[in-house]
């Protein structure tokens, strides 16, 4: 399954739930959207620092 980077977006409303960066474990502020085919979007959460390293 190929994962194609789509875009980054800020996490604005987290519904009171704190999300953590999947890379370093800090509080996540960005979501990276990836297209994985068949119209499916995969979302991975990153902090500011790690989001800069997302392809
Ligand atoms: Zn991070």
mmCIF file of the protein (N, C-alpha, C, O) and its ligand, coordinates in Angstrom:
data_MODEL
# 
_entry.id   MODEL 
# 
loop_
_entity.id 
_entity.type 
_entity.pdbx_number_of_molecules 
1 polymer     1 
2 non-polymer 1 
# 
_entity_poly.entity_id                      1 
_entity_poly.type                           'polypeptide(L)' 
_entity_poly.nstd_linkage                   no 
_entity_poly.nstd_monomer                   no 
_entity_poly.pdbx_seq_one_letter_code       
;(UNK)(UNK)(UNK)(UNK)(UNK)(UNK)(UNK)(UNK)(UNK)(UNK)(UNK)(UNK)(UNK)(UNK)(UNK)(UNK)
(UNK)(UNK)(UNK)(UNK)(UNK)(UNK)(UNK)(UNK)(UNK)(UNK)(UNK)(UNK)(UNK)(UNK)(UNK)(UNK)
(UNK)(UNK)(UNK)(UNK)(UNK)(UNK)(UNK)(UNK)(UNK)(UNK)(UNK)(UNK)(UNK)(UNK)(UNK)(UNK)
(UNK)(UNK)(UNK)(UNK)(UNK)(UNK)(UNK)
;
_entity_poly.pdbx_seq_one_letter_code_can   XXXXXXXXXXXXXXXXXXXXXXXXXXXXXXXXXXXXXXXXXXXXXXXXXXXXXXX 
_entity_poly.pdbx_strand_id                 A 
# 
loop_
_entity_poly_seq.entity_id 
_entity_poly_seq.num 
_entity_poly_seq.mon_id 
_entity_poly_seq.hetero 
1 1  UNK n 
1 2  UNK n 
1 3  UNK n 
1 4  UNK n 
1 5  UNK n 
1 6  UNK n 
1 7  UNK n 
1 8  UNK n 
1 9  UNK n 
1 10 UNK n 
1 11 UNK n 
1 12 UNK n 
1 13 UNK n 
1 14 UNK n 
1 15 UNK n 
1 16 UNK n 
1 17 UNK n 
1 18 UNK n 
1 19 UNK n 
1 20 UNK n 
1 21 UNK n 
1 22 UNK n 
1 23 UNK n 
1 24 UNK n 
1 25 UNK n 
1 26 UNK n 
1 27 UNK n 
1 28 UNK n 
1 29 UNK n 
1 30 UNK n 
1 31 UNK n 
1 32 UNK n 
1 33 UNK n 
1 34 UNK n 
1 35 UNK n 
1 36 UNK n 
1 37 UNK n 
1 38 UNK n 
1 39 UNK n 
1 40 UNK n 
1 41 UNK n 
1 42 UNK n 
1 43 UNK n 
1 44 UNK n 
1 45 UNK n 
1 46 UNK n 
1 47 UNK n 
1 48 UNK n 
1 49 UNK n 
1 50 UNK n 
1 51 UNK n 
1 52 UNK n 
1 53 UNK n 
1 54 UNK n 
1 55 UNK n 
# 
loop_
_struct_asym.id 
_struct_asym.entity_id 
A 1 
B 2 
# 
loop_
_chem_comp.id 
_chem_comp.type 
_chem_comp.mon_nstd_flag 
UNK 'L-peptide linking' . 
ZN  non-polymer         . 
# 
_pdbx_entity_nonpoly.entity_id   2 
_pdbx_entity_nonpoly.name        ? 
_pdbx_entity_nonpoly.comp_id     ZN 
# 
_pdbx_nonpoly_scheme.asym_id         B 
_pdbx_nonpoly_scheme.entity_id       2 
_pdbx_nonpoly_scheme.mon_id          ZN 
_pdbx_nonpoly_scheme.ndb_seq_num     1 
_pdbx_nonpoly_scheme.pdb_seq_num     101 
_pdbx_nonpoly_scheme.auth_seq_num    101 
_pdbx_nonpoly_scheme.pdb_mon_id      ZN 
_pdbx_nonpoly_scheme.auth_mon_id     ZN 
_pdbx_nonpoly_scheme.pdb_strand_id   A 
_pdbx_nonpoly_scheme.pdb_ins_code    . 
# 
loop_
_atom_site.group_PDB 
_atom_site.id 
_atom_site.type_symbol 
_atom_site.label_atom_id 
_atom_site.label_alt_id 
_atom_site.label_comp_id 
_atom_site.label_asym_id 
_atom_site.label_entity_id 
_atom_site.label_seq_id 
_atom_site.pdbx_PDB_ins_code 
_atom_site.Cartn_x 
_atom_site.Cartn_y 
_atom_site.Cartn_z 
_atom_site.occupancy 
_atom_site.B_iso_or_equiv 
_atom_site.pdbx_formal_charge 
_atom_site.auth_seq_id 
_atom_site.auth_comp_id 
_atom_site.auth_asym_id 
_atom_site.auth_atom_id 
_atom_site.pdbx_PDB_model_num 
ATOM   1   N  N  . UNK A 1 1  ? 0.857   -1.194 0.000  1.00 0.00 ? 1   UNK A N  1 
ATOM   2   C  CA . UNK A 1 1  ? 0.000   0.000  0.000  1.00 0.00 ? 1   UNK A CA 1 
ATOM   3   C  C  . UNK A 1 1  ? 0.886   1.235  0.000  1.00 0.00 ? 1   UNK A C  1 
ATOM   4   O  O  . UNK A 1 1  ? 1.672   1.449  0.923  1.00 0.00 ? 1   UNK A O  1 
ATOM   5   N  N  . UNK A 1 2  ? 0.755   2.030  -1.025 1.00 0.00 ? 2   UNK A N  1 
ATOM   6   C  CA . UNK A 1 2  ? 1.584   3.213  -1.128 1.00 0.00 ? 2   UNK A CA 1 
ATOM   7   C  C  . UNK A 1 2  ? 0.958   4.377  -0.389 1.00 0.00 ? 2   UNK A C  1 
ATOM   8   O  O  . UNK A 1 2  ? -0.251  4.596  -0.452 1.00 0.00 ? 2   UNK A O  1 
ATOM   9   N  N  . UNK A 1 3  ? 1.790   5.114  0.307  1.00 0.00 ? 3   UNK A N  1 
ATOM   10  C  CA . UNK A 1 3  ? 1.337   6.233  1.122  1.00 0.00 ? 3   UNK A CA 1 
ATOM   11  C  C  . UNK A 1 3  ? 1.895   7.505  0.501  1.00 0.00 ? 3   UNK A C  1 
ATOM   12  O  O  . UNK A 1 3  ? 3.109   7.711  0.486  1.00 0.00 ? 3   UNK A O  1 
ATOM   13  N  N  . UNK A 1 4  ? 1.013   8.360  -0.012 1.00 0.00 ? 4   UNK A N  1 
ATOM   14  C  CA . UNK A 1 4  ? 1.464   9.567  -0.695 1.00 0.00 ? 4   UNK A CA 1 
ATOM   15  C  C  . UNK A 1 4  ? 1.118   10.780 0.151  1.00 0.00 ? 4   UNK A C  1 
ATOM   16  O  O  . UNK A 1 4  ? -0.046  11.007 0.481  1.00 0.00 ? 4   UNK A O  1 
ATOM   17  N  N  . UNK A 1 5  ? 2.132   11.555 0.499  1.00 0.00 ? 5   UNK A N  1 
ATOM   18  C  CA . UNK A 1 5  ? 1.892   12.736 1.325  1.00 0.00 ? 5   UNK A CA 1 
ATOM   19  C  C  . UNK A 1 5  ? 0.997   13.719 0.597  1.00 0.00 ? 5   UNK A C  1 
ATOM   20  O  O  . UNK A 1 5  ? 1.212   14.019 -0.577 1.00 0.00 ? 5   UNK A O  1 
ATOM   21  N  N  . UNK A 1 6  ? -0.005  14.216 1.299  1.00 0.00 ? 6   UNK A N  1 
ATOM   22  C  CA . UNK A 1 6  ? -0.928  15.169 0.709  1.00 0.00 ? 6   UNK A CA 1 
ATOM   23  C  C  . UNK A 1 6  ? -0.671  16.577 1.231  1.00 0.00 ? 6   UNK A C  1 
ATOM   24  O  O  . UNK A 1 6  ? -0.268  17.461 0.475  1.00 0.00 ? 6   UNK A O  1 
ATOM   25  N  N  . UNK A 1 7  ? -0.905  16.783 2.517  1.00 0.00 ? 7   UNK A N  1 
ATOM   26  C  CA . UNK A 1 7  ? -0.692  18.129 3.056  1.00 0.00 ? 7   UNK A CA 1 
ATOM   27  C  C  . UNK A 1 7  ? -0.651  18.084 4.573  1.00 0.00 ? 7   UNK A C  1 
ATOM   28  O  O  . UNK A 1 7  ? -0.978  17.077 5.202  1.00 0.00 ? 7   UNK A O  1 
ATOM   29  N  N  . UNK A 1 8  ? -0.239  19.207 5.135  1.00 0.00 ? 8   UNK A N  1 
ATOM   30  C  CA . UNK A 1 8  ? -0.243  19.385 6.582  1.00 0.00 ? 8   UNK A CA 1 
ATOM   31  C  C  . UNK A 1 8  ? -1.396  20.297 6.955  1.00 0.00 ? 8   UNK A C  1 
ATOM   32  O  O  . UNK A 1 8  ? -1.743  21.206 6.201  1.00 0.00 ? 8   UNK A O  1 
ATOM   33  N  N  . UNK A 1 9  ? -1.982  20.063 8.096  1.00 0.00 ? 9   UNK A N  1 
ATOM   34  C  CA . UNK A 1 9  ? -2.952  21.016 8.611  1.00 0.00 ? 9   UNK A CA 1 
ATOM   35  C  C  . UNK A 1 9  ? -2.794  21.115 10.118 1.00 0.00 ? 9   UNK A C  1 
ATOM   36  O  O  . UNK A 1 9  ? -2.378  20.167 10.785 1.00 0.00 ? 9   UNK A O  1 
ATOM   37  N  N  . UNK A 1 10 ? -3.135  22.282 10.633 1.00 0.00 ? 10  UNK A N  1 
ATOM   38  C  CA . UNK A 1 10 ? -3.028  22.486 12.071 1.00 0.00 ? 10  UNK A CA 1 
ATOM   39  C  C  . UNK A 1 10 ? -4.169  21.795 12.788 1.00 0.00 ? 10  UNK A C  1 
ATOM   40  O  O  . UNK A 1 10 ? -5.286  21.715 12.275 1.00 0.00 ? 10  UNK A O  1 
ATOM   41  N  N  . UNK A 1 11 ? -3.883  21.304 13.962 1.00 0.00 ? 11  UNK A N  1 
ATOM   42  C  CA . UNK A 1 11 ? -4.933  20.749 14.798 1.00 0.00 ? 11  UNK A CA 1 
ATOM   43  C  C  . UNK A 1 11 ? -5.557  21.913 15.558 1.00 0.00 ? 11  UNK A C  1 
ATOM   44  O  O  . UNK A 1 11 ? -4.929  22.493 16.444 1.00 0.00 ? 11  UNK A O  1 
ATOM   45  N  N  . UNK A 1 12 ? -6.781  22.246 15.213 1.00 0.00 ? 12  UNK A N  1 
ATOM   46  C  CA . UNK A 1 12 ? -7.426  23.423 15.799 1.00 0.00 ? 12  UNK A CA 1 
ATOM   47  C  C  . UNK A 1 12 ? -8.306  23.016 16.976 1.00 0.00 ? 12  UNK A C  1 
ATOM   48  O  O  . UNK A 1 12 ? -8.171  23.557 18.073 1.00 0.00 ? 12  UNK A O  1 
ATOM   49  N  N  . UNK A 1 13 ? -9.175  22.095 16.755 1.00 0.00 ? 13  UNK A N  1 
ATOM   50  C  CA . UNK A 1 13 ? -10.082 21.651 17.800 1.00 0.00 ? 13  UNK A CA 1 
ATOM   51  C  C  . UNK A 1 13 ? -9.793  20.191 18.109 1.00 0.00 ? 13  UNK A C  1 
ATOM   52  O  O  . UNK A 1 13 ? -10.054 19.310 17.290 1.00 0.00 ? 13  UNK A O  1 
ATOM   53  N  N  . UNK A 1 14 ? -9.256  19.943 19.287 1.00 0.00 ? 14  UNK A N  1 
ATOM   54  C  CA . UNK A 1 14 ? -8.924  18.556 19.623 1.00 0.00 ? 14  UNK A CA 1 
ATOM   55  C  C  . UNK A 1 14 ? -9.970  17.924 20.544 1.00 0.00 ? 14  UNK A C  1 
ATOM   56  O  O  . UNK A 1 14 ? -9.739  16.863 21.124 1.00 0.00 ? 14  UNK A O  1 
ATOM   57  N  N  . UNK A 1 15 ? -11.122 18.589 20.671 1.00 0.00 ? 15  UNK A N  1 
ATOM   58  C  CA . UNK A 1 15 ? -12.214 18.050 21.487 1.00 0.00 ? 15  UNK A CA 1 
ATOM   59  C  C  . UNK A 1 15 ? -11.778 17.739 22.916 1.00 0.00 ? 15  UNK A C  1 
ATOM   60  O  O  . UNK A 1 15 ? -12.304 16.832 23.562 1.00 0.00 ? 15  UNK A O  1 
ATOM   61  N  N  . UNK A 1 16 ? -10.816 18.503 23.387 1.00 0.00 ? 16  UNK A N  1 
ATOM   62  C  CA . UNK A 1 16 ? -10.365 18.325 24.753 1.00 0.00 ? 16  UNK A CA 1 
ATOM   63  C  C  . UNK A 1 16 ? -9.427  17.158 24.951 1.00 0.00 ? 16  UNK A C  1 
ATOM   64  O  O  . UNK A 1 16 ? -8.944  16.923 26.058 1.00 0.00 ? 16  UNK A O  1 
ATOM   65  N  N  . UNK A 1 17 ? -9.166  16.430 23.889 1.00 0.00 ? 17  UNK A N  1 
ATOM   66  C  CA . UNK A 1 17 ? -8.255  15.298 23.998 1.00 0.00 ? 17  UNK A CA 1 
ATOM   67  C  C  . UNK A 1 17 ? -6.894  15.708 23.466 1.00 0.00 ? 17  UNK A C  1 
ATOM   68  O  O  . UNK A 1 17 ? -6.778  16.206 22.346 1.00 0.00 ? 17  UNK A O  1 
ATOM   69  N  N  . UNK A 1 18 ? -5.893  15.502 24.254 1.00 0.00 ? 18  UNK A N  1 
ATOM   70  C  CA . UNK A 1 18 ? -4.545  15.843 23.814 1.00 0.00 ? 18  UNK A CA 1 
ATOM   71  C  C  . UNK A 1 18 ? -4.018  14.741 22.904 1.00 0.00 ? 18  UNK A C  1 
ATOM   72  O  O  . UNK A 1 18 ? -4.056  13.557 23.237 1.00 0.00 ? 18  UNK A O  1 
ATOM   73  N  N  . UNK A 1 19 ? -3.531  15.168 21.755 1.00 0.00 ? 19  UNK A N  1 
ATOM   74  C  CA . UNK A 1 19 ? -2.927  14.228 20.820 1.00 0.00 ? 19  UNK A CA 1 
ATOM   75  C  C  . UNK A 1 19 ? -1.410  14.348 20.913 1.00 0.00 ? 19  UNK A C  1 
ATOM   76  O  O  . UNK A 1 19 ? -0.865  15.419 21.180 1.00 0.00 ? 19  UNK A O  1 
ATOM   77  N  N  . UNK A 1 20 ? -0.762  13.244 20.691 1.00 0.00 ? 20  UNK A N  1 
ATOM   78  C  CA . UNK A 1 20 ? 0.692   13.240 20.808 1.00 0.00 ? 20  UNK A CA 1 
ATOM   79  C  C  . UNK A 1 20 ? 1.351   12.899 19.484 1.00 0.00 ? 20  UNK A C  1 
ATOM   80  O  O  . UNK A 1 20 ? 0.845   12.117 18.678 1.00 0.00 ? 20  UNK A O  1 
ATOM   81  N  N  . UNK A 1 21 ? 2.491   13.519 19.302 1.00 0.00 ? 21  UNK A N  1 
ATOM   82  C  CA . UNK A 1 21 ? 3.296   13.282 18.111 1.00 0.00 ? 21  UNK A CA 1 
ATOM   83  C  C  . UNK A 1 21 ? 3.662   11.798 18.013 1.00 0.00 ? 21  UNK A C  1 
ATOM   84  O  O  . UNK A 1 21 ? 4.130   11.206 18.985 1.00 0.00 ? 21  UNK A O  1 
ATOM   85  N  N  . UNK A 1 22 ? 3.451   11.210 16.853 1.00 0.00 ? 22  UNK A N  1 
ATOM   86  C  CA . UNK A 1 22 ? 3.762   9.785  16.711 1.00 0.00 ? 22  UNK A CA 1 
ATOM   87  C  C  . UNK A 1 22 ? 5.258   9.542  16.589 1.00 0.00 ? 22  UNK A C  1 
ATOM   88  O  O  . UNK A 1 22 ? 5.732   8.409  16.666 1.00 0.00 ? 22  UNK A O  1 
ATOM   89  N  N  . UNK A 1 23 ? 5.993   10.639 16.397 1.00 0.00 ? 23  UNK A N  1 
ATOM   90  C  CA . UNK A 1 23 ? 7.431   10.487 16.216 1.00 0.00 ? 23  UNK A CA 1 
ATOM   91  C  C  . UNK A 1 23 ? 8.192   10.641 17.529 1.00 0.00 ? 23  UNK A C  1 
ATOM   92  O  O  . UNK A 1 23 ? 9.064   9.831  17.843 1.00 0.00 ? 23  UNK A O  1 
ATOM   93  N  N  . UNK A 1 24 ? 7.862   11.685 18.300 1.00 0.00 ? 24  UNK A N  1 
ATOM   94  C  CA . UNK A 1 24 ? 8.658   11.957 19.505 1.00 0.00 ? 24  UNK A CA 1 
ATOM   95  C  C  . UNK A 1 24 ? 7.842   11.943 20.790 1.00 0.00 ? 24  UNK A C  1 
ATOM   96  O  O  . UNK A 1 24 ? 8.416   11.944 21.879 1.00 0.00 ? 24  UNK A O  1 
ATOM   97  N  N  . UNK A 1 25 ? 6.515   11.929 20.688 1.00 0.00 ? 25  UNK A N  1 
ATOM   98  C  CA . UNK A 1 25 ? 5.696   11.843 21.885 1.00 0.00 ? 25  UNK A CA 1 
ATOM   99  C  C  . UNK A 1 25 ? 5.325   13.172 22.515 1.00 0.00 ? 25  UNK A C  1 
ATOM   100 O  O  . UNK A 1 25 ? 4.620   13.202 23.524 1.00 0.00 ? 25  UNK A O  1 
ATOM   101 N  N  . UNK A 1 26 ? 5.793   14.278 21.932 1.00 0.00 ? 26  UNK A N  1 
ATOM   102 C  CA . UNK A 1 26 ? 5.380   15.598 22.415 1.00 0.00 ? 26  UNK A CA 1 
ATOM   103 C  C  . UNK A 1 26 ? 3.942   15.858 21.995 1.00 0.00 ? 26  UNK A C  1 
ATOM   104 O  O  . UNK A 1 26 ? 3.371   15.117 21.195 1.00 0.00 ? 26  UNK A O  1 
ATOM   105 N  N  . UNK A 1 27 ? 3.360   16.933 22.551 1.00 0.00 ? 27  UNK A N  1 
ATOM   106 C  CA . UNK A 1 27 ? 1.989   17.277 22.177 1.00 0.00 ? 27  UNK A CA 1 
ATOM   107 C  C  . UNK A 1 27 ? 1.927   17.644 20.690 1.00 0.00 ? 27  UNK A C  1 
ATOM   108 O  O  . UNK A 1 27 ? 2.709   18.465 20.211 1.00 0.00 ? 27  UNK A O  1 
ATOM   109 N  N  . UNK A 1 28 ? 1.006   17.037 19.984 1.00 0.00 ? 28  UNK A N  1 
ATOM   110 C  CA . UNK A 1 28 ? 0.900   17.241 18.542 1.00 0.00 ? 28  UNK A CA 1 
ATOM   111 C  C  . UNK A 1 28 ? 0.125   18.510 18.225 1.00 0.00 ? 28  UNK A C  1 
ATOM   112 O  O  . UNK A 1 28 ? -0.887  18.809 18.858 1.00 0.00 ? 28  UNK A O  1 
ATOM   113 N  N  . UNK A 1 29 ? 0.610   19.246 17.244 1.00 0.00 ? 29  UNK A N  1 
ATOM   114 C  CA . UNK A 1 29 ? -0.058  20.467 16.808 1.00 0.00 ? 29  UNK A CA 1 
ATOM   115 C  C  . UNK A 1 29 ? -0.389  20.434 15.321 1.00 0.00 ? 29  UNK A C  1 
ATOM   116 O  O  . UNK A 1 29 ? -1.103  21.303 14.821 1.00 0.00 ? 29  UNK A O  1 
ATOM   117 N  N  . UNK A 1 30 ? 0.125   19.443 14.624 1.00 0.00 ? 30  UNK A N  1 
ATOM   118 C  CA . UNK A 1 30 ? -0.070  19.354 13.185 1.00 0.00 ? 30  UNK A CA 1 
ATOM   119 C  C  . UNK A 1 30 ? -0.539  17.950 12.814 1.00 0.00 ? 30  UNK A C  1 
ATOM   120 O  O  . UNK A 1 30 ? -0.177  16.962 13.454 1.00 0.00 ? 30  UNK A O  1 
ATOM   121 N  N  . UNK A 1 31 ? -1.345  17.893 11.772 1.00 0.00 ? 31  UNK A N  1 
ATOM   122 C  CA . UNK A 1 31 ? -1.732  16.610 11.214 1.00 0.00 ? 31  UNK A CA 1 
ATOM   123 C  C  . UNK A 1 31 ? -1.180  16.517 9.804  1.00 0.00 ? 31  UNK A C  1 
ATOM   124 O  O  . UNK A 1 31 ? -1.313  17.448 9.010  1.00 0.00 ? 31  UNK A O  1 
ATOM   125 N  N  . UNK A 1 32 ? -0.565  15.399 9.504  1.00 0.00 ? 32  UNK A N  1 
ATOM   126 C  CA . UNK A 1 32 ? -0.093  15.148 8.148  1.00 0.00 ? 32  UNK A CA 1 
ATOM   127 C  C  . UNK A 1 32 ? -1.088  14.203 7.482  1.00 0.00 ? 32  UNK A C  1 
ATOM   128 O  O  . UNK A 1 32 ? -1.389  13.126 7.997  1.00 0.00 ? 32  UNK A O  1 
ATOM   129 N  N  . UNK A 1 33 ? -1.589  14.630 6.327  1.00 0.00 ? 33  UNK A N  1 
ATOM   130 C  CA . UNK A 1 33 ? -2.552  13.817 5.601  1.00 0.00 ? 33  UNK A CA 1 
ATOM   131 C  C  . UNK A 1 33 ? -1.852  13.075 4.470  1.00 0.00 ? 33  UNK A C  1 
ATOM   132 O  O  . UNK A 1 33 ? -1.096  13.658 3.693  1.00 0.00 ? 33  UNK A O  1 
ATOM   133 N  N  . UNK A 1 34 ? -2.119  11.794 4.399  1.00 0.00 ? 34  UNK A N  1 
ATOM   134 C  CA . UNK A 1 34 ? -1.557  10.971 3.344  1.00 0.00 ? 34  UNK A CA 1 
ATOM   135 C  C  . UNK A 1 34 ? -2.694  10.287 2.596  1.00 0.00 ? 34  UNK A C  1 
ATOM   136 O  O  . UNK A 1 34 ? -3.673  9.838  3.191  1.00 0.00 ? 34  UNK A O  1 
ATOM   137 N  N  . UNK A 1 35 ? -2.544  10.221 1.310  1.00 0.00 ? 35  UNK A N  1 
ATOM   138 C  CA . UNK A 1 35 ? -3.485  9.454  0.501  1.00 0.00 ? 35  UNK A CA 1 
ATOM   139 C  C  . UNK A 1 35 ? -2.953  8.037  0.355  1.00 0.00 ? 35  UNK A C  1 
ATOM   140 O  O  . UNK A 1 35 ? -1.798  7.834  -0.017 1.00 0.00 ? 35  UNK A O  1 
ATOM   141 N  N  . UNK A 1 36 ? -3.795  7.068  0.647  1.00 0.00 ? 36  UNK A N  1 
ATOM   142 C  CA . UNK A 1 36 ? -3.351  5.679  0.536  1.00 0.00 ? 36  UNK A CA 1 
ATOM   143 C  C  . UNK A 1 36 ? -4.156  4.917  -0.516 1.00 0.00 ? 36  UNK A C  1 
ATOM   144 O  O  . UNK A 1 36 ? -4.177  3.686  -0.529 1.00 0.00 ? 36  UNK A O  1 
ATOM   145 N  N  . UNK A 1 37 ? -4.816  5.669  -1.394 1.00 0.00 ? 37  UNK A N  1 
ATOM   146 C  CA . UNK A 1 37 ? -5.551  5.033  -2.481 1.00 0.00 ? 37  UNK A CA 1 
ATOM   147 C  C  . UNK A 1 37 ? -7.001  4.773  -2.139 1.00 0.00 ? 37  UNK A C  1 
ATOM   148 O  O  . UNK A 1 37 ? -7.377  4.728  -0.968 1.00 0.00 ? 37  UNK A O  1 
ATOM   149 N  N  . UNK A 1 38 ? -7.821  4.600  -3.180 1.00 0.00 ? 38  UNK A N  1 
ATOM   150 C  CA . UNK A 1 38 ? -9.256  4.349  -3.020 1.00 0.00 ? 38  UNK A CA 1 
ATOM   151 C  C  . UNK A 1 38 ? -9.949  5.447  -2.221 1.00 0.00 ? 38  UNK A C  1 
ATOM   152 O  O  . UNK A 1 38 ? -10.950 5.199  -1.548 1.00 0.00 ? 38  UNK A O  1 
ATOM   153 N  N  . UNK A 1 39 ? -9.410  6.661  -2.302 1.00 0.00 ? 39  UNK A N  1 
ATOM   154 C  CA . UNK A 1 39 ? -10.028 7.791  -1.611 1.00 0.00 ? 39  UNK A CA 1 
ATOM   155 C  C  . UNK A 1 39 ? -9.837  7.777  -0.112 1.00 0.00 ? 39  UNK A C  1 
ATOM   156 O  O  . UNK A 1 39 ? -10.478 8.541  0.609  1.00 0.00 ? 39  UNK A O  1 
ATOM   157 N  N  . UNK A 1 40 ? -8.961  6.914  0.358  1.00 0.00 ? 40  UNK A N  1 
ATOM   158 C  CA . UNK A 1 40 ? -8.727  6.813  1.791  1.00 0.00 ? 40  UNK A CA 1 
ATOM   159 C  C  . UNK A 1 40 ? -7.602  7.763  2.206  1.00 0.00 ? 40  UNK A C  1 
ATOM   160 O  O  . UNK A 1 40 ? -6.538  7.811  1.587  1.00 0.00 ? 40  UNK A O  1 
ATOM   161 N  N  . UNK A 1 41 ? -7.872  8.510  3.266  1.00 0.00 ? 41  UNK A N  1 
ATOM   162 C  CA . UNK A 1 41 ? -6.861  9.421  3.794  1.00 0.00 ? 41  UNK A CA 1 
ATOM   163 C  C  . UNK A 1 41 ? -6.391  8.933  5.146  1.00 0.00 ? 41  UNK A C  1 
ATOM   164 O  O  . UNK A 1 41 ? -7.189  8.642  6.036  1.00 0.00 ? 41  UNK A O  1 
ATOM   165 N  N  . UNK A 1 42 ? -5.091  8.849  5.281  1.00 0.00 ? 42  UNK A N  1 
ATOM   166 C  CA . UNK A 1 42 ? -4.477  8.457  6.545  1.00 0.00 ? 42  UNK A CA 1 
ATOM   167 C  C  . UNK A 1 42 ? -3.968  9.720  7.221  1.00 0.00 ? 42  UNK A C  1 
ATOM   168 O  O  . UNK A 1 42 ? -3.324  10.551 6.582  1.00 0.00 ? 42  UNK A O  1 
ATOM   169 N  N  . UNK A 1 43 ? -4.250  9.866  8.502  1.00 0.00 ? 43  UNK A N  1 
ATOM   170 C  CA . UNK A 1 43 ? -3.809  11.048 9.231  1.00 0.00 ? 43  UNK A CA 1 
ATOM   171 C  C  . UNK A 1 43 ? -2.820  10.636 10.307 1.00 0.00 ? 43  UNK A C  1 
ATOM   172 O  O  . UNK A 1 43 ? -3.090  9.756  11.124 1.00 0.00 ? 43  UNK A O  1 
ATOM   173 N  N  . UNK A 1 44 ? -1.668  11.292 10.288 1.00 0.00 ? 44  UNK A N  1 
ATOM   174 C  CA . UNK A 1 44 ? -0.666  11.070 11.330 1.00 0.00 ? 44  UNK A CA 1 
ATOM   175 C  C  . UNK A 1 44 ? -0.423  12.392 12.036 1.00 0.00 ? 44  UNK A C  1 
ATOM   176 O  O  . UNK A 1 44 ? -0.385  13.448 11.405 1.00 0.00 ? 44  UNK A O  1 
ATOM   177 N  N  . UNK A 1 45 ? -0.262  12.326 13.334 1.00 0.00 ? 45  UNK A N  1 
ATOM   178 C  CA . UNK A 1 45 ? -0.117  13.553 14.116 1.00 0.00 ? 45  UNK A CA 1 
ATOM   179 C  C  . UNK A 1 45 ? 1.339   13.795 14.487 1.00 0.00 ? 45  UNK A C  1 
ATOM   180 O  O  . UNK A 1 45 ? 2.083   12.885 14.853 1.00 0.00 ? 45  UNK A O  1 
ATOM   181 N  N  . UNK A 1 46 ? 1.709   15.067 14.375 1.00 0.00 ? 46  UNK A N  1 
ATOM   182 C  CA . UNK A 1 46 ? 3.084   15.451 14.667 1.00 0.00 ? 46  UNK A CA 1 
ATOM   183 C  C  . UNK A 1 46 ? 3.115   16.742 15.458 1.00 0.00 ? 46  UNK A C  1 
ATOM   184 O  O  . UNK A 1 46 ? 2.175   17.535 15.411 1.00 0.00 ? 46  UNK A O  1 
ATOM   185 N  N  . UNK A 1 47 ? 4.197   16.947 16.182 1.00 0.00 ? 47  UNK A N  1 
ATOM   186 C  CA . UNK A 1 47 ? 4.438   18.243 16.815 1.00 0.00 ? 47  UNK A CA 1 
ATOM   187 C  C  . UNK A 1 47 ? 5.017   19.188 15.758 1.00 0.00 ? 47  UNK A C  1 
ATOM   188 O  O  . UNK A 1 47 ? 5.310   18.776 14.635 1.00 0.00 ? 47  UNK A O  1 
ATOM   189 N  N  . UNK A 1 48 ? 5.175   20.457 16.133 1.00 0.00 ? 48  UNK A N  1 
ATOM   190 C  CA . UNK A 1 48 ? 5.722   21.436 15.182 1.00 0.00 ? 48  UNK A CA 1 
ATOM   191 C  C  . UNK A 1 48 ? 7.078   21.006 14.612 1.00 0.00 ? 48  UNK A C  1 
ATOM   192 O  O  . UNK A 1 48 ? 7.328   21.088 13.410 1.00 0.00 ? 48  UNK A O  1 
ATOM   193 N  N  . UNK A 1 49 ? 7.929   20.551 15.508 1.00 0.00 ? 49  UNK A N  1 
ATOM   194 C  CA . UNK A 1 49 ? 9.293   20.207 15.082 1.00 0.00 ? 49  UNK A CA 1 
ATOM   195 C  C  . UNK A 1 49 ? 9.279   19.056 14.098 1.00 0.00 ? 49  UNK A C  1 
ATOM   196 O  O  . UNK A 1 49 ? 9.897   19.142 13.036 1.00 0.00 ? 49  UNK A O  1 
ATOM   197 N  N  . UNK A 1 50 ? 8.586   17.985 14.432 1.00 0.00 ? 50  UNK A N  1 
ATOM   198 C  CA . UNK A 1 50 ? 8.606   16.813 13.566 1.00 0.00 ? 50  UNK A CA 1 
ATOM   199 C  C  . UNK A 1 50 ? 7.828   17.052 12.278 1.00 0.00 ? 50  UNK A C  1 
ATOM   200 O  O  . UNK A 1 50 ? 8.128   16.433 11.257 1.00 0.00 ? 50  UNK A O  1 
ATOM   201 N  N  . UNK A 1 51 ? 6.842   17.930 12.304 1.00 0.00 ? 51  UNK A N  1 
ATOM   202 C  CA . UNK A 1 51 ? 6.058   18.172 11.095 1.00 0.00 ? 51  UNK A CA 1 
ATOM   203 C  C  . UNK A 1 51 ? 6.922   18.776 10.001 1.00 0.00 ? 51  UNK A C  1 
ATOM   204 O  O  . UNK A 1 51 ? 6.607   18.663 8.816  1.00 0.00 ? 51  UNK A O  1 
ATOM   205 N  N  . UNK A 1 52 ? 8.024   19.424 10.405 1.00 0.00 ? 52  UNK A N  1 
ATOM   206 C  CA . UNK A 1 52 ? 8.924   20.004 9.397  1.00 0.00 ? 52  UNK A CA 1 
ATOM   207 C  C  . UNK A 1 52 ? 9.693   18.917 8.656  1.00 0.00 ? 52  UNK A C  1 
ATOM   208 O  O  . UNK A 1 52 ? 10.229  19.155 7.574  1.00 0.00 ? 52  UNK A O  1 
ATOM   209 N  N  . UNK A 1 53 ? 9.743   17.736 9.237  1.00 0.00 ? 53  UNK A N  1 
ATOM   210 C  CA . UNK A 1 53 ? 10.491  16.653 8.611  1.00 0.00 ? 53  UNK A CA 1 
ATOM   211 C  C  . UNK A 1 53 ? 9.595   15.700 7.829  1.00 0.00 ? 53  UNK A C  1 
ATOM   212 O  O  . UNK A 1 53 ? 10.070  14.713 7.266  1.00 0.00 ? 53  UNK A O  1 
ATOM   213 N  N  . UNK A 1 54 ? 8.318   15.992 7.798  1.00 0.00 ? 54  UNK A N  1 
ATOM   214 C  CA . UNK A 1 54 ? 7.405   15.161 7.025  1.00 0.00 ? 54  UNK A CA 1 
ATOM   215 C  C  . UNK A 1 54 ? 7.651   15.472 5.542  1.00 0.00 ? 54  UNK A C  1 
ATOM   216 O  O  . UNK A 1 54 ? 7.718   16.641 5.162  1.00 0.00 ? 54  UNK A O  1 
ATOM   217 N  N  . UNK A 1 55 ? 7.783   14.468 4.727  1.00 0.00 ? 55  UNK A N  1 
ATOM   218 C  CA . UNK A 1 55 ? 8.120   14.688 3.310  1.00 0.00 ? 55  UNK A CA 1 
ATOM   219 C  C  . UNK A 1 55 ? 7.200   15.669 2.600  1.00 0.00 ? 55  UNK A C  1 
ATOM   220 O  O  . UNK A 1 55 ? 7.381   15.934 1.411  1.00 0.00 ? 55  UNK A O  1 
HETATM 221 ZN ZN . ZN  B 2 .  ? 7.433   15.314 17.370 1.00 0.00 ? 101 ZN  A ZN 1 
# 
